[in-house]
């Protein structure tokens, strides 16, 4: 891995850990390089790049000239680094999430559709701190939410999560009681989900499928150490399922390796190793078989599943079904 590739991966890791930060030691581990190499990369990112990156640490020390004190503690293994993202800024209007959603909801009622209207909606949503308001809301992916939670739905769910109150709702034909833990916007599908514990199992519920929602006068204790980022880390989507260790061979054709590294840069469990001159092996622990298969098929013949055998068989079945359409 070249220094440029490492810096690209560091930026991706910082972006993926924007809420909680990531330590220098963990960056070195994720990039599989010595600590001194990562320390030098961070120095380069702070001082030598043409574009000044909005990065900072939990040990920032500034002199009278406002510059980082590089010679002190910023590069110690335990120091956490952060990347300031545009969607973590406070709203220019100093409004909270409920007020912003109410404004956007009003904009939706306007009959006239215009570019200005859509830009205003996106700016209102992008200015909200979705990842910084505790651990009850998270964006999974890189797209600004366009599908909204109405204030009538958002506020009761938010309060139930923060006040640790159980809720009841109808899902399909079943009435369920759950312990709400967080709200997740999955940008790939443009959908909101409620993450909740039901019968000691944590799963996600599509908000649009939840009906007759009510808060109960019954409290609960959050799972010890539960964090939305950590819980979502092995997932390729919002599927519920068992963890699966996968091993895939990639053939470096038409920028395959570049796309691969970009897509998995945020995944701390993923390891990529060169096998031969033009082949690479990716190993990862995943949850979400269907989304993973969809992603993998996007590489065409440049990706070959090696393990597990059952996943390899399903890929073969999907490819056979596609071939039949052209027979």
BALOBA-1460 file (C-alpha; in Angstrom, 3 decimals):
// residues 327
<rec num="1" residu="x" x="0.000" y="0.000" z="0.000"/>
<rec num="2" residu="x" x="1.448" y="3.339" z="-1.066"/>
<rec num="3" residu="x" x="1.398" y="6.441" z="1.116"/>
<rec num="4" residu="x" x="-1.362" y="7.927" z="-1.078"/>
<rec num="5" residu="x" x="-3.467" y="4.781" z="-0.695"/>
<rec num="6" residu="x" x="-2.906" y="4.822" z="3.069"/>
<rec num="7" residu="x" x="-3.974" y="8.449" z="3.344"/>
<rec num="8" residu="x" x="-7.108" y="7.654" z="1.319"/>
<rec num="9" residu="x" x="-7.855" y="4.804" z="3.706"/>
<rec num="10" residu="x" x="-7.160" y="6.972" z="6.771"/>
<rec num="11" residu="x" x="-9.644" y="9.566" z="5.492"/>
<rec num="12" residu="x" x="-12.235" y="6.827" z="4.908"/>
<rec num="13" residu="x" x="-11.649" y="5.443" z="8.412"/>
<rec num="14" residu="x" x="-11.924" y="8.880" z="9.990"/>
<rec num="15" residu="x" x="-15.158" y="9.461" z="8.080"/>
<rec num="16" residu="x" x="-16.563" y="6.096" z="9.179"/>
<rec num="17" residu="x" x="-15.682" y="6.863" z="12.824"/>
<rec num="18" residu="x" x="-16.684" y="10.528" z="12.752"/>
<rec num="19" residu="x" x="-18.882" y="10.215" z="15.840"/>
<rec num="20" residu="x" x="-16.515" y="8.414" z="18.207"/>
<rec num="21" residu="x" x="-13.127" y="9.019" z="16.587"/>
<rec num="22" residu="x" x="-10.384" y="6.452" z="16.010"/>
<rec num="23" residu="x" x="-7.046" y="6.203" z="17.790"/>
<rec num="24" residu="x" x="-3.624" y="6.338" z="16.162"/>
<rec num="25" residu="x" x="-3.020" y="2.741" z="17.232"/>
<rec num="26" residu="x" x="-6.290" y="1.560" z="15.652"/>
<rec num="27" residu="x" x="-5.446" y="3.399" z="12.432"/>
<rec num="28" residu="x" x="-2.126" y="1.574" z="12.276"/>
<rec num="29" residu="x" x="-3.873" y="-1.745" z="12.912"/>
<rec num="30" residu="x" x="-6.536" y="-1.106" z="10.252"/>
<rec num="31" residu="x" x="-3.865" y="-0.168" z="7.697"/>
<rec num="32" residu="x" x="-1.599" y="-3.049" z="8.785"/>
<rec num="33" residu="x" x="1.482" y="-0.831" z="9.070"/>
<rec num="34" residu="x" x="3.813" y="0.118" z="11.943"/>
<rec num="35" residu="x" x="2.724" y="2.869" z="14.317"/>
<rec num="36" residu="x" x="5.537" y="5.135" z="13.112"/>
<rec num="37" residu="x" x="4.229" y="4.933" z="9.529"/>
<rec num="38" residu="x" x="0.752" y="6.101" z="10.533"/>
<rec num="39" residu="x" x="2.252" y="8.873" z="12.653"/>
<rec num="40" residu="x" x="4.190" y="10.127" z="9.638"/>
<rec num="41" residu="x" x="1.046" y="9.900" z="7.461"/>
<rec num="42" residu="x" x="-0.896" y="11.994" z="9.974"/>
<rec num="43" residu="x" x="1.871" y="14.592" z="10.041"/>
<rec num="44" residu="x" x="1.722" y="14.725" z="6.254"/>
<rec num="45" residu="x" x="-2.038" y="15.176" z="6.336"/>
<rec num="46" residu="x" x="-1.684" y="18.061" z="8.772"/>
<rec num="47" residu="x" x="1.208" y="19.917" z="7.198"/>
<rec num="48" residu="x" x="2.089" y="18.833" z="3.674"/>
<rec num="49" residu="x" x="-1.109" y="18.378" z="1.685"/>
<rec num="50" residu="x" x="-2.186" y="21.136" z="-0.678"/>
<rec num="51" residu="x" x="-5.755" y="20.921" z="0.663"/>
<rec num="52" residu="x" x="-6.117" y="21.490" z="4.412"/>
<rec num="53" residu="x" x="-8.217" y="18.654" z="5.810"/>
<rec num="54" residu="x" x="-10.662" y="19.407" z="8.671"/>
<rec num="55" residu="x" x="-9.082" y="16.879" z="11.042"/>
<rec num="56" residu="x" x="-8.528" y="17.250" z="14.757"/>
<rec num="57" residu="x" x="-7.877" y="15.185" z="17.887"/>
<rec num="58" residu="x" x="-9.144" y="14.899" z="21.425"/>
<rec num="59" residu="x" x="-5.734" y="16.210" z="22.575"/>
<rec num="60" residu="x" x="-5.436" y="19.253" z="20.315"/>
<rec num="61" residu="x" x="-3.039" y="21.861" z="21.661"/>
<rec num="62" residu="x" x="-2.576" y="25.153" z="19.880"/>
<rec num="63" residu="x" x="0.014" y="27.852" z="20.228"/>
<rec num="64" residu="x" x="-0.475" y="31.574" z="19.858"/>
<rec num="65" residu="x" x="-0.387" y="31.236" z="16.097"/>
<rec num="66" residu="x" x="-3.266" y="28.699" z="16.152"/>
<rec num="67" residu="x" x="-1.221" y="25.842" z="14.711"/>
<rec num="68" residu="x" x="-1.122" y="22.296" z="16.019"/>
<rec num="69" residu="x" x="1.628" y="21.534" z="18.499"/>
<rec num="70" residu="x" x="3.013" y="18.565" z="16.548"/>
<rec num="71" residu="x" x="5.784" y="17.787" z="18.975"/>
<rec num="72" residu="x" x="3.516" y="17.044" z="21.930"/>
<rec num="73" residu="x" x="0.905" y="14.341" z="22.339"/>
<rec num="74" residu="x" x="-1.102" y="14.413" z="19.105"/>
<rec num="75" residu="x" x="0.561" y="11.311" z="17.680"/>
<rec num="76" residu="x" x="0.559" y="9.108" z="20.778"/>
<rec num="77" residu="x" x="-1.101" y="5.694" z="20.189"/>
<rec num="78" residu="x" x="-4.109" y="6.403" z="22.447"/>
<rec num="79" residu="x" x="-5.009" y="9.796" z="20.935"/>
<rec num="80" residu="x" x="-8.242" y="9.757" z="18.944"/>
<rec num="81" residu="x" x="-8.497" y="11.520" z="15.594"/>
<rec num="82" residu="x" x="-11.628" y="12.925" z="13.985"/>
<rec num="83" residu="x" x="-12.696" y="14.215" z="10.572"/>
<rec num="84" residu="x" x="-15.089" y="17.145" z="10.712"/>
<rec num="85" residu="x" x="-17.905" y="16.438" z="8.239"/>
<rec num="86" residu="x" x="-20.251" y="18.957" z="6.709"/>
<rec num="87" residu="x" x="-23.333" y="17.200" z="8.022"/>
<rec num="88" residu="x" x="-22.060" y="17.495" z="11.600"/>
<rec num="89" residu="x" x="-22.198" y="21.282" z="11.632"/>
<rec num="90" residu="x" x="-24.827" y="23.131" z="13.605"/>
<rec num="91" residu="x" x="-27.652" y="24.534" z="11.558"/>
<rec num="92" residu="x" x="-27.060" y="28.096" z="10.405"/>
<rec num="93" residu="x" x="-30.515" y="28.892" z="11.774"/>
<rec num="94" residu="x" x="-29.829" y="27.225" z="15.153"/>
<rec num="95" residu="x" x="-32.874" y="24.963" z="14.888"/>
<rec num="96" residu="x" x="-33.247" y="21.472" z="16.234"/>
<rec num="97" residu="x" x="-34.143" y="18.323" z="14.315"/>
<rec num="98" residu="x" x="-37.867" y="18.543" z="15.056"/>
<rec num="99" residu="x" x="-38.078" y="22.152" z="13.882"/>
<rec num="100" residu="x" x="-36.081" y="21.398" z="10.727"/>
<rec num="101" residu="x" x="-38.303" y="18.461" z="9.847"/>
<rec num="102" residu="x" x="-41.377" y="20.639" z="10.403"/>
<rec num="103" residu="x" x="-39.975" y="23.223" z="7.953"/>
<rec num="104" residu="x" x="-39.189" y="20.545" z="5.379"/>
<rec num="105" residu="x" x="-42.653" y="19.058" z="5.857"/>
<rec num="106" residu="x" x="-44.122" y="22.496" z="5.108"/>
<rec num="107" residu="x" x="-41.961" y="22.768" z="1.986"/>
<rec num="108" residu="x" x="-43.361" y="19.439" z="0.823"/>
<rec num="109" residu="x" x="-46.869" y="20.918" z="0.954"/>
<rec num="110" residu="x" x="-45.941" y="23.598" z="-1.561"/>
<rec num="111" residu="x" x="-47.463" y="22.772" z="-4.909"/>
<rec num="112" residu="x" x="-44.686" y="24.228" z="-7.025"/>
<rec num="113" residu="x" x="-41.652" y="22.015" z="-7.517"/>
<rec num="114" residu="x" x="-38.368" y="23.823" z="-8.087"/>
<rec num="115" residu="x" x="-34.645" y="23.297" z="-7.862"/>
<rec num="116" residu="x" x="-34.424" y="25.965" z="-5.165"/>
<rec num="117" residu="x" x="-36.982" y="24.134" z="-3.041"/>
<rec num="118" residu="x" x="-35.084" y="20.833" z="-3.236"/>
<rec num="119" residu="x" x="-31.743" y="22.530" z="-2.510"/>
<rec num="120" residu="x" x="-33.238" y="24.230" z="0.552"/>
<rec num="121" residu="x" x="-34.627" y="20.915" z="1.821"/>
<rec num="122" residu="x" x="-31.270" y="19.193" z="1.424"/>
<rec num="123" residu="x" x="-29.376" y="22.043" z="3.096"/>
<rec num="124" residu="x" x="-31.745" y="21.964" z="6.077"/>
<rec num="125" residu="x" x="-31.241" y="18.231" z="6.481"/>
<rec num="126" residu="x" x="-27.498" y="18.251" z="5.794"/>
<rec num="127" residu="x" x="-26.948" y="20.897" z="8.479"/>
<rec num="128" residu="x" x="-28.329" y="18.648" z="11.211"/>
<rec num="129" residu="x" x="-25.972" y="16.719" z="13.422"/>
<rec num="130" residu="x" x="-27.276" y="13.201" z="12.789"/>
<rec num="131" residu="x" x="-24.261" y="11.464" z="14.296"/>
<rec num="132" residu="x" x="-23.468" y="13.768" z="17.192"/>
<rec num="133" residu="x" x="-26.719" y="13.804" z="19.144"/>
<rec num="134" residu="x" x="-25.903" y="10.904" z="21.386"/>
<rec num="135" residu="x" x="-26.395" y="7.350" z="20.244"/>
<rec num="136" residu="x" x="-29.998" y="7.393" z="19.140"/>
<rec num="137" residu="x" x="-29.688" y="8.379" z="15.476"/>
<rec num="138" residu="x" x="-27.250" y="7.447" z="12.715"/>
<rec num="139" residu="x" x="-26.877" y="7.745" z="8.959"/>
<rec num="140" residu="x" x="-25.624" y="4.539" z="7.328"/>
<rec num="141" residu="x" x="-24.089" y="5.596" z="4.038"/>
<rec num="142" residu="x" x="-23.054" y="8.896" z="2.505"/>
<rec num="143" residu="x" x="-26.314" y="10.392" z="1.237"/>
<rec num="144" residu="x" x="-28.335" y="13.142" z="2.877"/>
<rec num="145" residu="x" x="-31.795" y="11.877" z="3.915"/>
<rec num="146" residu="x" x="-34.515" y="12.755" z="1.434"/>
<rec num="147" residu="x" x="-37.213" y="10.561" z="2.952"/>
<rec num="148" residu="x" x="-38.247" y="12.225" z="6.207"/>
<rec num="149" residu="x" x="-39.484" y="11.141" z="9.589"/>
<rec num="150" residu="x" x="-42.446" y="13.371" z="10.306"/>
<rec num="151" residu="x" x="-42.260" y="15.208" z="13.637"/>
<rec num="152" residu="x" x="-45.346" y="13.292" z="14.804"/>
<rec num="153" residu="x" x="-43.426" y="10.037" z="14.416"/>
<rec num="154" residu="x" x="-39.894" y="11.202" z="15.150"/>
<rec num="155" residu="x" x="-40.441" y="12.962" z="18.482"/>
<rec num="156" residu="x" x="-42.284" y="10.101" z="20.265"/>
<rec num="157" residu="x" x="-39.667" y="7.596" z="19.057"/>
<rec num="158" residu="x" x="-36.792" y="9.873" z="20.062"/>
<rec num="159" residu="x" x="-38.273" y="10.403" z="23.535"/>
<rec num="160" residu="x" x="-38.943" y="6.687" z="23.991"/>
<rec num="161" residu="x" x="-35.316" y="5.929" z="23.075"/>
<rec num="162" residu="x" x="-33.810" y="8.605" z="25.322"/>
<rec num="163" residu="x" x="-36.187" y="7.949" z="28.226"/>
<rec num="164" residu="x" x="-35.798" y="4.172" z="27.880"/>
<rec num="165" residu="x" x="-39.492" y="3.423" z="27.521"/>
<rec num="166" residu="x" x="-40.844" y="0.381" z="25.698"/>
<rec num="167" residu="x" x="-43.128" y="0.914" z="22.722"/>
<rec num="168" residu="x" x="-45.837" y="-1.138" z="21.070"/>
<rec num="169" residu="x" x="-46.663" y="-1.176" z="17.355"/>
<rec num="170" residu="x" x="-48.181" y="-3.334" z="14.670"/>
<rec num="171" residu="x" x="-45.700" y="-4.787" z="12.197"/>
<rec num="172" residu="x" x="-47.319" y="-6.698" z="9.383"/>
<rec num="173" residu="x" x="-50.098" y="-8.572" z="11.125"/>
<rec num="174" residu="x" x="-48.345" y="-8.857" z="14.489"/>
<rec num="175" residu="x" x="-48.438" y="-6.593" z="17.528"/>
<rec num="176" residu="x" x="-44.962" y="-6.353" z="19.065"/>
<rec num="177" residu="x" x="-43.473" y="-4.713" z="22.158"/>
<rec num="178" residu="x" x="-39.837" y="-3.643" z="21.809"/>
<rec num="179" residu="x" x="-37.122" y="-1.706" z="23.593"/>
<rec num="180" residu="x" x="-36.167" y="1.126" z="21.168"/>
<rec num="181" residu="x" x="-32.416" y="1.716" z="20.878"/>
<rec num="182" residu="x" x="-31.898" y="4.003" z="17.892"/>
<rec num="183" residu="x" x="-32.998" y="5.360" z="14.515"/>
<rec num="184" residu="x" x="-30.973" y="4.582" z="11.409"/>
<rec num="185" residu="x" x="-31.251" y="6.129" z="7.959"/>
<rec num="186" residu="x" x="-29.959" y="3.661" z="5.365"/>
<rec num="187" residu="x" x="-29.084" y="5.937" z="2.465"/>
<rec num="188" residu="x" x="-28.653" y="3.178" z="-0.130"/>
<rec num="189" residu="x" x="-32.359" y="2.339" z="0.069"/>
<rec num="190" residu="x" x="-33.414" y="5.829" z="1.218"/>
<rec num="191" residu="x" x="-35.281" y="4.344" z="4.190"/>
<rec num="192" residu="x" x="-35.504" y="4.896" z="7.946"/>
<rec num="193" residu="x" x="-35.315" y="2.013" z="10.414"/>
<rec num="194" residu="x" x="-35.895" y="1.604" z="14.124"/>
<rec num="195" residu="x" x="-33.251" y="-0.495" z="15.853"/>
<rec num="196" residu="x" x="-34.825" y="-2.215" z="18.853"/>
<rec num="197" residu="x" x="-34.526" y="-5.236" z="21.134"/>
<rec num="198" residu="x" x="-37.317" y="-7.812" z="21.055"/>
<rec num="199" residu="x" x="-37.109" y="-10.998" z="23.136"/>
<rec num="200" residu="x" x="-33.405" y="-10.280" z="23.823"/>
<rec num="201" residu="x" x="-32.663" y="-10.060" z="20.087"/>
<rec num="202" residu="x" x="-31.656" y="-6.742" z="18.506"/>
<rec num="203" residu="x" x="-33.087" y="-6.171" z="15.034"/>
<rec num="204" residu="x" x="-34.277" y="-3.391" z="12.718"/>
<rec num="205" residu="x" x="-37.827" y="-2.445" z="11.755"/>
<rec num="206" residu="x" x="-38.725" y="-0.481" z="8.622"/>
<rec num="207" residu="x" x="-40.475" y="2.656" z="9.847"/>
<rec num="208" residu="x" x="-42.984" y="2.738" z="7.001"/>
<rec num="209" residu="x" x="-44.198" y="-0.725" z="8.009"/>
<rec num="210" residu="x" x="-44.767" y="0.262" z="11.645"/>
<rec num="211" residu="x" x="-48.398" y="1.113" z="12.467"/>
<rec num="212" residu="x" x="-50.305" y="2.126" z="15.608"/>
<rec num="213" residu="x" x="-47.202" y="3.132" z="17.550"/>
<rec num="214" residu="x" x="-47.660" y="3.864" z="21.255"/>
<rec num="215" residu="x" x="-45.338" y="4.386" z="24.227"/>
<rec num="216" residu="x" x="-45.770" y="2.174" z="27.263"/>
<rec num="217" residu="x" x="-45.321" y="3.063" z="30.923"/>
<rec num="218" residu="x" x="-42.648" y="0.400" z="31.192"/>
<rec num="219" residu="x" x="-38.957" y="1.134" z="31.251"/>
<rec num="220" residu="x" x="-35.954" y="-0.939" z="30.237"/>
<rec num="221" residu="x" x="-32.164" y="-0.969" z="30.556"/>
<rec num="222" residu="x" x="-30.110" y="-0.493" z="27.406"/>
<rec num="223" residu="x" x="-27.764" y="-3.371" z="26.548"/>
<rec num="224" residu="x" x="-24.459" y="-2.663" z="28.236"/>
<rec num="225" residu="x" x="-22.044" y="-0.970" z="25.852"/>
<rec num="226" residu="x" x="-24.536" y="-0.903" z="22.959"/>
<rec num="227" residu="x" x="-23.526" y="1.475" z="20.167"/>
<rec num="228" residu="x" x="-25.261" y="1.908" z="16.809"/>
<rec num="229" residu="x" x="-21.946" y="2.259" z="14.951"/>
<rec num="230" residu="x" x="-20.566" y="-0.926" z="16.447"/>
<rec num="231" residu="x" x="-23.791" y="-2.875" z="15.933"/>
<rec num="232" residu="x" x="-24.011" y="-1.830" z="12.286"/>
<rec num="233" residu="x" x="-20.305" y="-2.323" z="11.540"/>
<rec num="234" residu="x" x="-20.481" y="-5.912" z="10.162"/>
<rec num="235" residu="x" x="-23.745" y="-5.302" z="8.284"/>
<rec num="236" residu="x" x="-23.865" y="-4.781" z="4.540"/>
<rec num="237" residu="x" x="-27.411" y="-3.482" z="4.810"/>
<rec num="238" residu="x" x="-30.141" y="-3.614" z="7.427"/>
<rec num="239" residu="x" x="-30.727" y="-7.361" z="7.215"/>
<rec num="240" residu="x" x="-31.103" y="-9.472" z="10.322"/>
<rec num="241" residu="x" x="-29.037" y="-12.655" z="10.295"/>
<rec num="242" residu="x" x="-26.100" y="-14.618" z="11.609"/>
<rec num="243" residu="x" x="-22.500" y="-13.449" z="11.124"/>
<rec num="244" residu="x" x="-20.696" y="-15.105" z="8.214"/>
<rec num="245" residu="x" x="-16.962" y="-15.210" z="7.539"/>
<rec num="246" residu="x" x="-16.337" y="-14.758" z="3.823"/>
<rec num="247" residu="x" x="-13.278" y="-15.146" z="1.645"/>
<rec num="248" residu="x" x="-13.283" y="-13.693" z="-1.877"/>
<rec num="249" residu="x" x="-10.641" y="-13.586" z="-4.601"/>
<rec num="250" residu="x" x="-10.565" y="-10.408" z="-6.694"/>
<rec num="251" residu="x" x="-8.887" y="-10.130" z="-10.087"/>
<rec num="252" residu="x" x="-7.487" y="-6.662" z="-10.726"/>
<rec num="253" residu="x" x="-9.287" y="-5.774" z="-13.949"/>
<rec num="254" residu="x" x="-10.514" y="-2.322" z="-14.932"/>
<rec num="255" residu="x" x="-9.816" y="-0.621" z="-11.594"/>
<rec num="256" residu="x" x="-11.290" y="-3.494" z="-9.561"/>
<rec num="257" residu="x" x="-8.779" y="-3.050" z="-6.759"/>
<rec num="258" residu="x" x="-9.432" y="0.689" z="-6.495"/>
<rec num="259" residu="x" x="-13.196" y="0.132" z="-6.180"/>
<rec num="260" residu="x" x="-12.723" y="-2.701" z="-3.708"/>
<rec num="261" residu="x" x="-10.502" y="-0.686" z="-1.387"/>
<rec num="262" residu="x" x="-12.830" y="2.293" z="-1.538"/>
<rec num="263" residu="x" x="-15.934" y="0.213" z="-0.752"/>
<rec num="264" residu="x" x="-14.438" y="-1.569" z="2.262"/>
<rec num="265" residu="x" x="-12.174" y="1.168" z="3.642"/>
<rec num="266" residu="x" x="-14.553" y="1.819" z="6.560"/>
<rec num="267" residu="x" x="-14.792" y="-1.857" z="7.564"/>
<rec num="268" residu="x" x="-12.443" y="-2.610" z="10.449"/>
<rec num="269" residu="x" x="-13.101" y="-6.363" z="10.142"/>
<rec num="270" residu="x" x="-12.042" y="-6.531" z="6.487"/>
<rec num="271" residu="x" x="-8.555" y="-7.681" z="5.504"/>
<rec num="272" residu="x" x="-7.199" y="-7.514" z="1.939"/>
<rec num="273" residu="x" x="-3.991" y="-9.310" z="1.028"/>
<rec num="274" residu="x" x="-2.218" y="-9.692" z="-2.292"/>
<rec num="275" residu="x" x="-2.200" y="-13.319" z="-3.441"/>
<rec num="276" residu="x" x="-0.394" y="-13.091" z="-6.767"/>
<rec num="277" residu="x" x="0.605" y="-10.272" z="-9.071"/>
<rec num="278" residu="x" x="-2.966" y="-9.557" z="-10.217"/>
<rec num="279" residu="x" x="-5.114" y="-11.268" z="-7.605"/>
<rec num="280" residu="x" x="-6.126" y="-10.197" z="-4.112"/>
<rec num="281" residu="x" x="-7.891" y="-12.036" z="-1.280"/>
<rec num="282" residu="x" x="-10.501" y="-10.281" z="0.864"/>
<rec num="283" residu="x" x="-11.606" y="-11.773" z="4.175"/>
<rec num="284" residu="x" x="-14.400" y="-10.261" z="6.235"/>
<rec num="285" residu="x" x="-17.038" y="-10.990" z="8.860"/>
<rec num="286" residu="x" x="-20.394" y="-9.924" z="7.451"/>
<rec num="287" residu="x" x="-24.084" y="-9.798" z="8.295"/>
<rec num="288" residu="x" x="-26.497" y="-9.295" z="5.405"/>
<rec num="289" residu="x" x="-25.995" y="-12.029" z="2.856"/>
<rec num="290" residu="x" x="-28.368" y="-10.661" z="0.206"/>
<rec num="291" residu="x" x="-26.858" y="-7.161" z="0.161"/>
<rec num="292" residu="x" x="-23.356" y="-8.639" z="0.109"/>
<rec num="293" residu="x" x="-24.247" y="-10.845" z="-2.871"/>
<rec num="294" residu="x" x="-25.707" y="-7.855" z="-4.732"/>
<rec num="295" residu="x" x="-22.520" y="-5.865" z="-4.088"/>
<rec num="296" residu="x" x="-20.314" y="-8.772" z="-5.127"/>
<rec num="297" residu="x" x="-22.169" y="-9.401" z="-8.391"/>
<rec num="298" residu="x" x="-21.398" y="-5.810" z="-9.349"/>
<rec num="299" residu="x" x="-17.780" y="-6.913" z="-9.879"/>
<rec num="300" residu="x" x="-18.822" y="-9.505" z="-12.489"/>
<rec num="301" residu="x" x="-16.081" y="-12.006" z="-13.311"/>
<rec num="302" residu="x" x="-13.556" y="-9.983" z="-11.311"/>
<rec num="303" residu="x" x="-14.766" y="-11.547" z="-8.041"/>
<rec num="304" residu="x" x="-14.756" y="-15.218" z="-7.041"/>
<rec num="305" residu="x" x="-16.195" y="-16.453" z="-3.742"/>
<rec num="306" residu="x" x="-13.904" y="-19.006" z="-2.125"/>
<rec num="307" residu="x" x="-15.612" y="-19.435" z="1.244"/>
<rec num="308" residu="x" x="-18.056" y="-20.397" z="2.590"/>
<rec num="309" residu="x" x="-19.214" y="-23.115" z="0.146"/>
<rec num="310" residu="x" x="-22.903" y="-22.272" z="0.626"/>
<rec num="311" residu="x" x="-22.301" y="-18.654" z="-0.409"/>
<rec num="312" residu="x" x="-20.341" y="-19.819" z="-3.456"/>
<rec num="313" residu="x" x="-23.301" y="-22.040" z="-4.403"/>
<rec num="314" residu="x" x="-25.743" y="-19.137" z="-4.104"/>
<rec num="315" residu="x" x="-23.576" y="-16.951" z="-6.321"/>
<rec num="316" residu="x" x="-23.490" y="-19.740" z="-8.920"/>
<rec num="317" residu="x" x="-27.284" y="-20.016" z="-8.698"/>
<rec num="318" residu="x" x="-27.759" y="-16.255" z="-9.190"/>
<rec num="319" residu="x" x="-25.428" y="-16.246" z="-12.204"/>
<rec num="320" residu="x" x="-27.236" y="-19.266" z="-13.723"/>
<rec num="321" residu="x" x="-30.587" y="-17.522" z="-13.335"/>
<rec num="322" residu="x" x="-29.187" y="-14.462" z="-15.102"/>
<rec num="323" residu="x" x="-27.869" y="-16.601" z="-17.965"/>
<rec num="324" residu="x" x="-31.278" y="-18.221" z="-18.445"/>
<rec num="325" residu="x" x="-32.766" y="-14.796" z="-19.185"/>
<rec num="326" residu="x" x="-30.529" y="-14.621" z="-22.261"/>
<rec num="327" residu="x" x="-30.912" y="-18.222" z="-23.455"/>
